[in-house]
Amino acid sequence: MTGAEPAFFAIGLGFWLVALATLYFTTIGSARNQISLARRRPGAPQQPSLLARASGRATTFLDHNVSRNAKFGNRDSLEQAGLKMRQSDFILLVACTAVTVGGVGFVLSGLFLGILGLLITPFLAVLFLKFKTSRRRRKFEEQLGDTLLMLSGGLRAGHSLLRAVDAVAKEAEAPTSEEFARLVNESALGRDLKDSMLDAARRLRSEDFDWTAQAIEIHREVGGDLAEVLDHVGETVRERAQIKGQVQSLSAEGKLSAYILVALPIGMFLYLTVASPNYVGTLYTSPLGWLMVVAGVVLLVAGSFWLSRVVKIKF
């Protein structure tokens, strides 16, 4: 090591340990004891630890200064992903994870990998939110056919529409139960059921559920047998889901090939950065190397976009 490298190593290791401790406190440590100290030990003075006070102050700072205008991890995206946490907690968790990943990269390979891990963690957090959101929407779409059967069955049993919705909220699986429970709560607060259902359809980007809301609204205007209408809508939804599954199975090979083609250069670059840093170091130690990196990133982004348009089929 040179004269400056031990100091950098000590600073990076210190940030890493602090981030690990904060990450443990905000996730595992806070979930271990859900019962408050006042209930577990009546009369005992509550003295929060230094880490608890630091975490609380950081969350309060984010609530008052960052979370107001930040689009990263806002309430809508967290709700769509099914994460029951505040925006400030999510930002703090991502920040601690980024520092931890950066510290690990710094210890393993040096300053470049540490900075790379620090910068790529928020991007991975956004991808994680999108993945959770898309999986939750897909699961809701898969459950919609059975949901309409439960609604029509409740109506045929003599229940009102709101009572049938409440039954679905109690008996269905997540995320359908969560969304229908929200419909019941909003209706109890005085919001019209049609507006709540249309808002849920827009939030979940579900065209089938939007049709369901429109069918219910048309029935409220013209009358008729709502259970029969929901049966027809459910049959259409199930046929569309069957066709969508066939299309996805036929395009699965192309999607897998696209994922491999996109991940291969990134994986090889990260592997060579760890295994042979001197070999990869020429890319970011000369102007020609930086030009090659920029050109490679631009070509990779363009190829990824083209591949995503090819394998994404709309019908």
C-alpha positions as a Markdown table, in Angstrom:
| # | Residue | x | y | z |
|---|---|---|---|---|
| 1 | Met | 0.0 | 0.0 | 0.0 |
| 2 | Thr | 1.1 | 3.6 | -0.6 |
| 3 | Gly | 0.9 | 6.3 | 2.0 |
| 4 | Ala | -2.7 | 7.4 | 1.2 |
| 5 | Glu | -4.2 | 3.9 | 0.8 |
| 6 | Pro | -4.3 | 3.0 | 4.5 |
| 7 | Ala | -6.2 | 6.2 | 5.3 |
| 8 | Phe | -8.7 | 5.5 | 2.4 |
| 9 | Phe | -9.1 | 1.9 | 3.6 |
| 10 | Ala | -9.8 | 3.0 | 7.2 |
| 11 | Ile | -12.4 | 5.6 | 6.1 |
| 12 | Gly | -14.1 | 3.1 | 3.8 |
| 13 | Leu | -14.2 | 0.5 | 6.5 |
| 14 | Gly | -15.6 | 2.9 | 9.0 |
| 15 | Phe | -18.4 | 3.9 | 6.6 |
| 16 | Trp | -19.1 | 0.3 | 5.9 |
| 17 | Leu | -19.5 | -0.6 | 9.6 |
| 18 | Val | -21.8 | 2.3 | 10.3 |
| 19 | Ala | -23.9 | 1.5 | 7.3 |
| 20 | Leu | -24.1 | -2.2 | 8.4 |
| 21 | Ala | -25.2 | -1.2 | 11.9 |
| 22 | Thr | -27.8 | 1.3 | 10.6 |
| 23 | Leu | -29.1 | -1.3 | 8.1 |
| 24 | Tyr | -29.5 | -3.9 | 10.8 |
| 25 | Phe | -31.3 | -1.4 | 13.1 |
| 26 | Thr | -33.8 | -0.2 | 10.4 |
| 27 | Thr | -34.6 | -3.7 | 9.1 |
| 28 | Ile | -33.9 | -6.7 | 11.4 |
| 29 | Gly | -33.4 | -5.0 | 14.7 |
| 30 | Ser | -36.6 | -2.9 | 14.5 |
| 31 | Ala | -38.7 | -6.0 | 13.5 |
| 32 | Arg | -37.4 | -8.2 | 16.2 |
| 33 | Asn | -39.3 | -6.6 | 19.1 |
| 34 | Gln | -42.7 | -5.4 | 17.9 |
| 35 | Ile | -44.0 | -5.0 | 21.5 |
| 36 | Ser | -43.0 | -1.7 | 23.1 |
| 37 | Leu | -40.8 | -1.5 | 26.1 |
| 38 | Ala | -43.6 | 0.1 | 28.2 |
| 39 | Arg | -45.7 | -3.1 | 27.7 |
| 40 | Arg | -42.9 | -5.6 | 28.1 |
| 41 | Arg | -41.4 | -3.9 | 31.2 |
| 42 | Pro | -43.9 | -1.5 | 32.8 |
| 43 | Gly | -42.3 | 1.4 | 34.7 |
| 44 | Ala | -38.9 | 0.9 | 33.0 |
| 45 | Pro | -37.5 | 4.2 | 31.6 |
| 46 | Gln | -37.3 | 4.2 | 27.9 |
| 47 | Gln | -33.8 | 5.2 | 26.9 |
| 48 | Pro | -33.2 | 4.9 | 23.1 |
| 49 | Ser | -29.7 | 4.0 | 22.0 |
| 50 | Leu | -27.4 | 6.3 | 20.2 |
| 51 | Leu | -28.1 | 4.4 | 16.9 |
| 52 | Ala | -31.8 | 4.7 | 17.5 |
| 53 | Arg | -31.6 | 8.4 | 18.0 |
| 54 | Ala | -29.4 | 8.8 | 14.9 |
| 55 | Ser | -31.7 | 6.8 | 12.8 |
| 56 | Gly | -34.7 | 8.7 | 14.0 |
| 57 | Arg | -33.0 | 12.1 | 13.3 |
| 58 | Ala | -32.1 | 10.9 | 9.8 |
| 59 | Thr | -35.6 | 9.8 | 9.1 |
| 60 | Thr | -37.0 | 13.1 | 10.4 |
| 61 | Phe | -34.5 | 15.0 | 8.3 |
| 62 | Leu | -35.6 | 13.1 | 5.2 |
| 63 | Asp | -39.3 | 13.7 | 6.0 |
| 64 | His | -38.8 | 17.4 | 6.2 |
| 65 | Asn | -36.3 | 18.1 | 3.5 |
| 66 | Val | -35.9 | 15.3 | 1.0 |
| 67 | Ser | -39.2 | 13.4 | 0.8 |
| 68 | Arg | -41.4 | 16.3 | -0.1 |
| 69 | Asn | -40.1 | 16.8 | -3.7 |
| 70 | Ala | -38.3 | 13.5 | -4.2 |
| 71 | Lys | -39.7 | 11.2 | -6.8 |
| 72 | Phe | -37.4 | 8.4 | -5.8 |
| 73 | Gly | -39.4 | 5.9 | -3.7 |
| 74 | Asn | -42.5 | 8.1 | -3.4 |
| 75 | Arg | -45.7 | 6.9 | -1.8 |
| 76 | Asp | -47.3 | 5.8 | -5.0 |
| 77 | Ser | -44.4 | 3.6 | -6.2 |
| 78 | Leu | -44.1 | 2.0 | -2.7 |
| 79 | Glu | -47.9 | 1.3 | -2.7 |
| 80 | Gln | -47.8 | -0.2 | -6.2 |
| 81 | Ala | -44.9 | -2.4 | -5.2 |
| 82 | Gly | -46.7 | -3.6 | -2.1 |
| 83 | Leu | -44.1 | -2.2 | 0.4 |
| 84 | Lys | -45.6 | -1.0 | 3.6 |
| 85 | Met | -43.0 | 1.6 | 4.6 |
| 86 | Arg | -42.5 | 5.3 | 4.5 |
| 87 | Gln | -40.6 | 7.1 | 1.8 |
| 88 | Ser | -38.0 | 8.3 | 4.2 |
| 89 | Asp | -37.4 | 4.8 | 5.6 |
| 90 | Phe | -37.0 | 3.5 | 2.0 |
| 91 | Ile | -34.5 | 6.3 | 1.1 |
| 92 | Leu | -32.5 | 5.7 | 4.3 |
| 93 | Leu | -32.5 | 1.9 | 3.7 |
| 94 | Val | -31.2 | 2.4 | 0.1 |
| 95 | Ala | -28.6 | 4.9 | 1.3 |
| 96 | Cys | -27.3 | 2.5 | 4.0 |
| 97 | Thr | -27.2 | -0.3 | 1.4 |
| 98 | Ala | -25.3 | 1.9 | -1.1 |
| 99 | Val | -22.7 | 2.7 | 1.5 |
| 100 | Thr | -22.4 | -0.9 | 2.5 |
| 101 | Val | -22.0 | -2.1 | -1.1 |
| 102 | Gly | -19.5 | 0.7 | -1.7 |
| 103 | Gly | -17.5 | -0.3 | 1.3 |
| 104 | Val | -17.4 | -3.9 | 0.3 |
| 105 | Gly | -16.3 | -3.0 | -3.2 |
| 106 | Phe | -13.7 | -0.7 | -1.9 |
| 107 | Val | -12.3 | -3.4 | 0.4 |
| 108 | Leu | -12.3 | -6.0 | -2.3 |
| 109 | Ser | -11.0 | -4.1 | -5.3 |
| 110 | Gly | -10.3 | -0.5 | -4.6 |
| 111 | Leu | -11.8 | 3.0 | -5.0 |
| 112 | Phe | -13.3 | 2.5 | -8.5 |
| 113 | Leu | -15.4 | -0.5 | -7.5 |
| 114 | Gly | -16.5 | 1.2 | -4.3 |
| 115 | Ile | -17.7 | 4.2 | -6.2 |
| 116 | Leu | -19.4 | 2.0 | -8.8 |
| 117 | Gly | -21.2 | 0.1 | -6.1 |
| 118 | Leu | -22.2 | 3.3 | -4.4 |
| 119 | Leu | -23.7 | 4.7 | -7.6 |
| 120 | Ile | -25.4 | 1.5 | -8.9 |
| 121 | Thr | -27.3 | 0.7 | -5.7 |
| 122 | Pro | -30.0 | 3.4 | -6.2 |
| 123 | Phe | -30.5 | 2.2 | -9.8 |
| 124 | Leu | -30.9 | -1.4 | -8.6 |
| 125 | Ala | -33.4 | -0.2 | -6.0 |
| 126 | Val | -35.5 | 1.4 | -8.7 |
| 127 | Leu | -35.3 | -1.8 | -10.7 |
| 128 | Phe | -36.4 | -3.7 | -7.6 |
| 129 | Leu | -39.4 | -1.5 | -7.2 |
| 130 | Lys | -40.4 | -1.9 | -10.8 |
| 131 | Phe | -40.0 | -5.7 | -10.5 |
| 132 | Lys | -42.1 | -5.8 | -7.4 |
| 133 | Thr | -44.7 | -3.6 | -9.0 |
| 134 | Ser | -44.9 | -5.6 | -12.2 |
| 135 | Arg | -45.1 | -8.9 | -10.3 |
| 136 | Arg | -47.9 | -7.5 | -8.1 |
| 137 | Arg | -49.9 | -6.3 | -11.1 |
| 138 | Arg | -49.4 | -9.6 | -12.9 |
| 139 | Lys | -50.7 | -11.5 | -9.8 |
| 140 | Phe | -53.7 | -9.2 | -9.6 |
| 141 | Glu | -54.5 | -9.9 | -13.2 |
| 142 | Glu | -54.2 | -13.7 | -12.7 |
| 143 | Gln | -56.6 | -13.5 | -9.7 |
| 144 | Leu | -59.2 | -11.2 | -11.4 |
| 145 | Gly | -61.2 | -14.1 | -13.0 |
| 146 | Asp | -61.7 | -15.8 | -9.6 |
| 147 | Thr | -62.4 | -12.4 | -8.1 |
| 148 | Leu | -65.3 | -11.8 | -10.4 |
| 149 | Leu | -66.6 | -15.2 | -9.7 |
| 150 | Met | -66.6 | -14.4 | -6.0 |
| 151 | Leu | -68.4 | -11.1 | -6.6 |
| 152 | Ser | -71.1 | -12.7 | -8.7 |
| 153 | Gly | -71.5 | -15.5 | -6.2 |
| 154 | Gly | -72.0 | -13.0 | -3.4 |
| 155 | Leu | -74.6 | -11.0 | -5.4 |
| 156 | Arg | -76.5 | -14.2 | -6.2 |
| 157 | Ala | -76.5 | -15.0 | -2.5 |
| 158 | Gly | -78.4 | -11.8 | -1.9 |
| 159 | His | -75.6 | -9.5 | -0.7 |
| 160 | Ser | -75.2 | -6.0 | -1.8 |
| 161 | Leu | -72.3 | -5.0 | -4.0 |
| 162 | Leu | -70.3 | -3.4 | -1.2 |
| 163 | Arg | -70.9 | -6.5 | 1.0 |
| 164 | Ala | -69.6 | -8.7 | -1.8 |
| 165 | Val | -66.5 | -6.5 | -2.2 |
| 166 | Asp | -65.9 | -6.7 | 1.5 |
| 167 | Ala | -66.2 | -10.5 | 1.3 |
| 168 | Val | -63.5 | -10.6 | -1.5 |
| 169 | Ala | -61.3 | -8.4 | 0.7 |
| 170 | Lys | -61.5 | -10.9 | 3.5 |
| 171 | Glu | -61.3 | -14.2 | 1.5 |
| 172 | Ala | -59.1 | -13.4 | -1.5 |
| 173 | Glu | -55.3 | -13.6 | -1.5 |
| 174 | Ala | -53.0 | -10.7 | -1.8 |
| 175 | Pro | -52.8 | -8.4 | -3.7 |
| 176 | Thr | -56.5 | -8.6 | -4.5 |
| 177 | Ser | -57.4 | -8.6 | -0.8 |
| 178 | Glu | -55.3 | -5.5 | -0.2 |
| 179 | Glu | -56.8 | -3.6 | -3.1 |
| 180 | Phe | -60.4 | -4.6 | -2.2 |
| 181 | Ala | -59.8 | -3.7 | 1.4 |
| 182 | Arg | -58.8 | -0.3 | 0.2 |
| 183 | Leu | -62.0 | 0.0 | -1.8 |
| 184 | Val | -64.0 | -0.9 | 1.3 |
| 185 | Asn | -62.1 | 1.7 | 3.5 |
| 186 | Glu | -62.5 | 4.4 | 0.9 |
| 187 | Ser | -66.3 | 3.7 | 0.6 |
| 188 | Ala | -66.6 | 3.8 | 4.4 |
| 189 | Leu | -65.0 | 7.3 | 4.3 |
| 190 | Gly | -67.6 | 8.5 | 1.8 |
| 191 | Arg | -65.9 | 8.0 | -1.6 |
| 192 | Asp | -68.0 | 6.6 | -4.4 |
| 193 | Leu | -67.2 | 3.0 | -5.2 |
| 194 | Lys | -66.9 | 3.7 | -8.9 |
| 195 | Asp | -64.2 | 6.3 | -8.4 |
| 196 | Ser | -62.3 | 4.0 | -6.1 |
| 197 | Met | -62.4 | 1.2 | -8.6 |
| 198 | Leu | -61.3 | 3.4 | -11.5 |
| 199 | Asp | -58.5 | 4.7 | -9.4 |
| 200 | Ala | -57.4 | 1.2 | -8.5 |
| 201 | Ala | -57.5 | 0.2 | -12.2 |
| 202 | Arg | -55.3 | 3.2 | -13.1 |
| 203 | Arg | -52.9 | 2.4 | -10.2 |
| 204 | Leu | -52.6 | -1.3 | -11.2 |
| 205 | Arg | -52.8 | -0.5 | -14.9 |
| 206 | Ser | -55.4 | -3.2 | -15.3 |
| 207 | Glu | -57.5 | -2.8 | -18.4 |
| 208 | Asp | -59.6 | -5.8 | -17.3 |
| 209 | Phe | -60.4 | -4.2 | -14.0 |
| 210 | Asp | -61.3 | -1.0 | -15.7 |
| 211 | Trp | -63.8 | -2.9 | -17.8 |
| 212 | Thr | -65.2 | -4.3 | -14.5 |
| 213 | Ala | -65.6 | -0.8 | -13.0 |
| 214 | Gln | -67.3 | 0.4 | -16.2 |
| 215 | Ala | -69.7 | -2.6 | -16.3 |
| 216 | Ile | -70.7 | -1.9 | -12.7 |
| 217 | Glu | -71.3 | 1.8 | -13.4 |
| 218 | Ile | -73.4 | 1.0 | -16.5 |
| 219 | His | -75.4 | -1.4 | -14.4 |
| 220 | Arg | -76.1 | 1.3 | -11.9 |
| 221 | Glu | -77.4 | 3.5 | -14.6 |
| 222 | Val | -79.5 | 1.1 | -16.7 |
| 223 | Gly | -80.2 | -1.7 | -14.2 |
| 224 | Gly | -80.3 | -5.5 | -14.8 |
| 225 | Asp | -78.7 | -8.6 | -13.4 |
| 226 | Leu | -75.2 | -7.5 | -12.2 |
| 227 | Ala | -74.2 | -11.1 | -11.4 |
| 228 | Glu | -74.8 | -12.1 | -15.0 |
| 229 | Val | -72.9 | -9.1 | -16.3 |
| 230 | Leu | -69.9 | -10.0 | -14.0 |
| 231 | Asp | -70.0 | -13.6 | -15.3 |
| 232 | His | -69.7 | -12.4 | -18.9 |
| 233 | Val | -66.9 | -10.0 | -18.0 |
| 234 | Gly | -65.1 | -12.7 | -16.0 |
| 235 | Glu | -65.4 | -15.1 | -19.0 |
| 236 | Thr | -63.8 | -12.5 | -21.2 |
| 237 | Val | -61.1 | -11.8 | -18.7 |
| 238 | Arg | -60.2 | -15.5 | -18.4 |
| 239 | Glu | -60.1 | -15.9 | -22.2 |
| 240 | Arg | -57.8 | -12.9 | -22.5 |
| 241 | Ala | -55.6 | -14.4 | -19.7 |
| 242 | Gln | -55.3 | -17.7 | -21.6 |
| 243 | Ile | -54.3 | -16.0 | -24.8 |
| 244 | Lys | -51.8 | -13.8 | -22.9 |
| 245 | Gly | -50.3 | -16.9 | -21.3 |
| 246 | Gln | -49.8 | -18.5 | -24.8 |
| 247 | Val | -48.2 | -15.4 | -26.1 |
| 248 | Gln | -45.8 | -15.2 | -23.1 |
| 249 | Ser | -44.8 | -18.8 | -23.5 |
| 250 | Leu | -44.1 | -18.3 | -27.2 |
| 251 | Ser | -42.0 | -15.2 | -26.5 |
| 252 | Ala | -40.2 | -16.6 | -23.5 |
| 253 | Glu | -37.2 | -17.8 | -25.5 |
| 254 | Gly | -36.7 | -14.4 | -27.1 |
| 255 | Lys | -36.9 | -12.7 | -23.7 |
| 256 | Leu | -34.3 | -15.0 | -22.2 |
| 257 | Ser | -32.0 | -14.4 | -25.1 |
| 258 | Ala | -32.4 | -10.7 | -24.6 |
| 259 | Tyr | -31.6 | -10.9 | -20.9 |
| 260 | Ile | -28.4 | -13.0 | -21.6 |
| 261 | Leu | -27.2 | -10.6 | -24.3 |
| 262 | Val | -27.7 | -7.6 | -22.1 |
| 263 | Ala | -26.2 | -9.1 | -18.9 |
| 264 | Leu | -23.2 | -10.8 | -20.6 |
| 265 | Pro | -21.1 | -7.7 | -21.2 |
| 266 | Ile | -22.0 | -6.2 | -17.8 |
| 267 | Gly | -21.1 | -9.4 | -16.0 |
| 268 | Met | -17.9 | -9.8 | -17.9 |
| 269 | Phe | -16.9 | -6.2 | -17.1 |
| 270 | Leu | -17.6 | -6.6 | -13.4 |
| 271 | Tyr | -15.8 | -10.0 | -13.3 |
| 272 | Leu | -12.7 | -8.6 | -15.0 |
| 273 | Thr | -12.7 | -5.6 | -12.7 |
| 274 | Val | -12.4 | -7.9 | -9.7 |
| 275 | Ala | -10.2 | -10.6 | -11.2 |
| 276 | Ser | -7.9 | -8.4 | -13.2 |
| 277 | Pro | -8.1 | -4.7 | -12.4 |
| 278 | Asn | -4.9 | -3.9 | -14.2 |
| 279 | Tyr | -6.3 | -5.3 | -17.4 |
| 280 | Val | -9.6 | -3.3 | -17.2 |
| 281 | Gly | -7.8 | -0.2 | -15.7 |
| 282 | Thr | -6.7 | 0.9 | -19.2 |
| 283 | Leu | -10.3 | 1.7 | -20.0 |
| 284 | Tyr | -10.6 | 4.5 | -17.4 |
| 285 | Thr | -7.0 | 5.8 | -17.4 |
| 286 | Ser | -6.8 | 7.2 | -20.9 |
| 287 | Pro | -9.1 | 9.4 | -23.1 |
| 288 | Leu | -9.4 | 6.6 | -25.6 |
| 289 | Gly | -10.5 | 4.2 | -22.9 |
| 290 | Trp | -13.2 | 6.5 | -21.6 |
| 291 | Leu | -14.4 | 7.0 | -25.2 |
| 292 | Met | -14.7 | 3.3 | -25.6 |
| 293 | Val | -16.6 | 3.0 | -22.3 |
| 294 | Val | -19.1 | 5.7 | -23.4 |
| 295 | Ala | -19.6 | 4.2 | -26.8 |
| 296 | Gly | -20.1 | 0.7 | -25.2 |
| 297 | Val | -22.7 | 2.1 | -22.8 |
| 298 | Val | -24.6 | 3.9 | -25.6 |
| 299 | Leu | -24.6 | 0.8 | -27.8 |
| 300 | Leu | -25.7 | -1.4 | -24.9 |
| 301 | Val | -28.6 | 1.0 | -24.1 |
| 302 | Ala | -29.7 | 1.2 | -27.7 |
| 303 | Gly | -29.5 | -2.6 | -28.1 |
| 304 | Ser | -31.4 | -3.2 | -24.9 |
| 305 | Phe | -34.2 | -0.8 | -26.0 |
| 306 | Trp | -34.4 | -2.5 | -29.4 |
| 307 | Leu | -34.6 | -6.0 | -27.9 |
| 308 | Ser | -37.2 | -4.9 | -25.4 |
| 309 | Arg | -39.4 | -3.6 | -28.3 |
| 310 | Val | -38.9 | -6.9 | -30.2 |
| 311 | Val | -40.0 | -9.2 | -27.4 |
| 312 | Lys | -42.8 | -7.1 | -26.0 |
| 313 | Ile | -46.0 | -8.0 | -27.7 |
| 314 | Lys | -49.2 | -5.9 | -27.2 |
| 315 | Phe | -52.6 | -7.2 | -28.0 |
